[in-house]
Structures are given as structure tokens and as C-alpha cells.
Amino acid sequence: WWMPTGWGAPTSWIKPWLPPAGAPAPIGSAPDGGAGHPPAPITVGAPAPAPSSSRKCSSLADPENAQCKEVIDWVVQSGRYDPKAPEWFAQMKNISGVDYLSASQEDFQRLYYCSPPGGKACGGTPCTCTKPPCSTCYGGAPARKKRPGCEDPESTSIACKPPAKPMDYKGMTWPTMTFTGAQQMHIFCIGDWGGMDGKLNPIEGRPPLIAYDWGAQAGPSVFPRTRWNRYHTVELCNHEDFVQCYKTRGTDCPVSCGFVAGVDDQPQQLVAKAMQERAKINEPQYLLNVGDNFYWGGIEKTCGTPMDEISFTAHHQFDQVFESVYTGPGLQGKPWLSVLGNHDWGGRCFNNGWDQQIAYTWASDRWIMPAPYYMVRMEYPTKLFSADIFMIDSNVHDAKSPGMDSEHNICGEAHNPVGADCSAAQGPASVEDCPSYFQTLWAE
């Protein structure tokens, strides 16, 4: 299948959030001055992570919450009764465990820390709230899932216990998987599959993951980069023209772009549907996932979240782009052996939430990525053979000198933020350190 991708996200698609008509500037922002875009309610039941005991709480009056205080004061007084409030605060119950109409000021602080509508984020969690622990973003989430075989809380298997740091399980062997029976055995392979989560309310002042107005829909949307001929020698459709194709759903689109309504606007969903149909005929025992799991740059937060914790950002992106897409008999519950692609590290930077994709291994009953590289033995006793599957990180090929190829360089100085540093998460310590970091990872 084909999904428009490319070597770099031009700044032209990143548009500032603007307030909707009739609402105060701090609340309900949307691209191009349109109506507010709410986050999509999480319905799949993605797991709630363990709470962090290290995070410090703060009062709404503290300086770190200066950006969100004004809007929360307005929301508590009258904003919650705005006609758009159900859209703006659609995530309130998932995060705080209470409805926005009955939520306290502290509950709204919790919301604006975890998933700020309009981007006016709080810098600290509240010290009190309606449904503690207040330091988490899952007051209304279901219980955390248990991976099969991890029912014993004392288990020391790497499948059951997350590492202290993201790289602690590098090169280790995941527990052997055994598949019995005389039937044919099948494996599905997939890569470069993850779309953008347009319903996400980004944190850290990041722009929304929207390339065109209707990209703010539930589920994955496409990043329309460019289109080239088969040999990638002639550009047939540039980024601006391609975005116009998407904005107009093909009604105002150069023929050379080849946009097909009903196909280009839902490629990931169509592939998932084809997988569901194929699984009815040839049910896979597991899936091999070779990376580029989330566009544009993986999990949209900075590296460094504790490994026993899943941020709300990661929770939302996994739910919208993975959990709610690859469902149904033959796919649900099947192991996804996964690695990081260059976009998962950040695309044109290295300090996005790649470590959260590793951590999700222990918050899922099917996602497997205990480290950037690892192996799994597959036993087929009835068939009298076994297979060793080696999952490796080959992103050294996209980790170039900082001044080179800025649009396709994880280590590029053009798009990594000043002072980028993932050393606390056992990642690169700087753009200067970045190339040698990936060279060492590959050499290992």
C-alpha cells in the first residue's frame, strides 16, 4: 500500500491554533479560525499506566501554571456552559474521572496538564482532585491490561516487568512463543503504516498533528508530502499541491498528483481492512512491524517519561492510530513484534517520545518492543522447526552529521531544538553526540 511520506515536514503545514468565533482567546482553538476541535473520546479501553511517585504537584497560582490559569478561571466560572464545551472537554472524564460540568478547578488543571484544549497547558499537576492520584492522566481509564503469562505479580520475566531505563533490555531474548497444530502458519508483515492523530491536544506547546482541515477527525489521517515517479527522479506533485488535493478532497487537484478520493484519504484504514479480510483466510500467529509507527515524528512529547508510565499523549496516539485500527478476529490480541523507524525517533530530530513506544510494551497485551533491538524464538513443534526472529534498529542510515541533509536526518541541527538531550533516557545527549550514538547502537 502507499501512503504519502517524505523526507521532512515543511513548516507550511504547521498552522497556529486560533480561537473559534465567539470564544475567548485562551480556549477552544482551531486551525484557520474554524470551530474548536475536541479530542476524540477513548473507547477502545487502552490501559492505564502505573502512577508516577516522583512528580511534584503545584497550585494553579504557581508560575509554572501561568499559561493555563486564565483559561481555567474562565472555564470554571462560565466556560464550561459554552455550547462548544462538550467538544472542548471531551477528554475530561477519561482524565479526571468526572464530568466537566461537575469538575473542580483542580480537575481542570489536571485536564490542562494532560491534554490541553487549545494548547494552553499547565506545567504541573494539582495537589488535590476529585479522583486521585492526581499526578496521573487516567482518573476514568479502565484497569491496566495484563500480558498473557504475567498474572504472577512476582514474575521477573522481561515480558512482565518494564526496565528502569529504555535501553536496559537491549539485545535480550523475549520469551519463546510456541505455535502448535497441523494447519498452515502465517505471519503478517507491515511497515511505514502509522498516520497522524489529528484529535490529539498536544502538550509542550507543540502544534496539532493536522495537515488539512478535516485531518482533525477521529482515527489516523495522512501526511501528504509529495509524489514522485517510480524511480524517484521526477517530482509529480509538490507538497503544496498535494495538501490542496486533501483540503478539497480531490476537487481542486493537479492530475499529476494522482489523488483518488476514497483511497488516498484513508490508506491506513484500507490496509487494516485488507488485513482483517486476509486474516479470515490465513490467520497470522503474529505480526512483524518494521517501524514508522506514528507520523509525523513518533510520540508527540519529549523523551524522558518513566518506563512504568504511559503519558496521555502516547495513550491517545496508540489508541487512535493503532488500537482502534487493527481490530477484529485474527488480529486482535496477536503479538506485534515492533521496532522504531526514523519517524519514531522524531523524523528530523531525536528527542521525541521514542521511549514511550518501548514502554507501551508493558501496557499492552500485543505490542512488543522491549528495546530498540532484541530477538524472539518461535517454536513450531508440530512442524518440527523453529525460527529466530531478530528485530534490529537500522536508523544509523538516517543519523548523519548535524549539518547534513536537514530534511532527512535524525541528528540534524536545523530541526532538533537547542539543547536537545535524551541522555536521561539513555538516548543521544546532543546533536553532536547523535551520529556516534546510532553508530554504536548499530555496532552493538
GITA-V674124 format. One line per field, one symbol per residue. phi: phi as a letter, one per 20 degrees, with the letter a starting at -180 (. if undefined). psi: psi as a letter, one per 30 degrees, with the letter a starting at -180 (. if undefined). burial: + if it has 16 or more other C-alpha atoms within 10 Angstrom, else -. Layout:
# GITA-V674124
phi: ???
psi: ???
burial: ???
This chain:
# GITA-V674124
phi: .ccfcaeaefffeedffcffgndggfclebflmeffdeffgedfnffeeffeeefeebffffgfdffdffffgffffbffefgeggfgdfegffeencfffdfegfffffffeebffnneeeebefecafcfffeddcfdeffffdfgndfffegdfffdcfffcgefdgmeefggdccdpeffdccecbbldeedefefefdmmfffecdbgefeefnfceeefbccfgeldcfebeffffffgfgdlnfcbggffmfcfndfebffffffffffffffecffeacddeolebdecmfebfgofgfecdffgfgfffffdcgedecngndfnefdfcceeffffqndbddeegffffffgecbdbfcbfafbacceddcffembccedddcddfgfdddggeelgebbgefefcffgmgbdffdmdgeafffggfffffffff
psi: lkkjaafkjlfffjklklklkfkleflhllkggalkjllkkjffhlkklklkffkklllfflefgeefeeeeeeeeefffgkffeeeehffeeeefglkffgkleeeeeeefeeijkffikkflllflleilkfflghfglllklkkkfgfjfgkgkfffjllelfgfgkglkkkkkkjllflkklkkkllhfkakjffkjlagglllikflegfhlkaklkjjdlklleghfkkfjleeeeeeeeeghffikkeffgkjkfdffheeeeeeeeeeeeffeikkflkjjgaifklehbkilklgkkfgkkleeeeeeeeefdefeillkfekfkkjjllkleffffdglggaheffeeffegglgfkjiflekllkkjkieefhllkkjjjljggffgilkefkiffhjegkfefklkgkjgefggakfleefeefeeeeeee.
burial: --+-++-++---+++-++++-----++++++---++++++++---+++++++-----+++----+-+++-++--++--++---+++++++++++++++++--++++++++++++++++++++++++++++-++++++++++--+--+--+-------++++++-+++-+++-++-------------+-+-++++++++++++---+++++++-+++++++++++++--------++-+-+++++++-++--+---+-+----++++++++++-++--+--+++++++++++++++++++++++++++++++++++++++++++++++-++-++++++++++++++++++++++++++++++++++++++++++++++++----------++++++-+++++--++++++++++++---+++--++++++++-++++++-+---
